[in-house]
Amino acid sequence: MSDQDAVETQSTAVASATQAMAVRQVKDEIGGIKKQIRTLWIVVGVIGTITLIVALLVGVIGFEFEVGMTALTAAAILSFARAADEKEAILRMPWGVILMVTGVTVLIELLEKTQGLDLFTDLLVRLSTTNSVTAVVAFVTGVVSVYSSTSGVVLPAFLPTVPGIVERLGGLDPIAVASAMNLGSHLVDLSPLSTTGALCLAGVPAGVDPQGLFNKLLAWGLSMTVVGAVLCWLMFG
């Protein structure tokens, strides 16, 4: 091989290597651009989702929109915007928790409509004295709240019983009784059968045992019924 052939061979090798490096660099740049675009869309999706959640809260709280229909509208907007894979999102929804909470809420509402809660009023009066009524009502409302929504079911159902309890027992501060119901029922909200606890259970990441978390949240909720009763007795008794 002559010197000229060797030079041409080396030049060809250098050119090929340079071309390969250029192609690789272009591919890396394209990959980086795609990654940036993907990150941008993720940020846009998160901002859009947060905006819709804020709009939902403003509409429901400020303008008294119906929460169910408003939430469905927001979900439809996210679906049309392709914010996520619909099939995967539906499959990952905690249907068991949703059915459990809605079913318990229906049962509590049925109990209220059939005047079953009047029995609780009689029970509270029979079990209570003027000194222990705050502890008793806190315990009872806490037990009911373990299995239902505090703001949506327990307080609307039990707060109207306050005048009857005060009238039948006599010598009570209605604000103290109502406050005991409020405190006792809210302390147990992390129960997995209540709304807040169900949301925590629904957001369990992969790799976490949901049954173990369910048991812990339920134990917490049940224990708070006793803690709430003691606190209310000390604070309002």
Secondary structure as GFF3:
##gff-version 3
##sequence-region A 1 237
A	DSSP	alpha_helix	3	62	.	.	.	ID=ss1
A	DSSP	alpha_helix	67	80	.	.	.	ID=ss2
A	DSSP	alpha_helix	86	92	.	.	.	ID=ss3
A	DSSP	alpha_helix	95	113	.	.	.	ID=ss4
A	DSSP	alpha_helix	116	127	.	.	.	ID=ss5
A	DSSP	alpha_helix	133	146	.	.	.	ID=ss6
A	DSSP	pi_helix	150	154	.	.	.	ID=ss7
A	DSSP	alpha_helix	155	158	.	.	.	ID=ss8
A	DSSP	three_ten_helix	159	161	.	.	.	ID=ss9
A	DSSP	alpha_helix	162	169	.	.	.	ID=ss10
A	DSSP	alpha_helix	174	186	.	.	.	ID=ss11
A	DSSP	alpha_helix	195	202	.	.	.	ID=ss12
A	DSSP	alpha_helix	210	236	.	.	.	ID=ss13
###
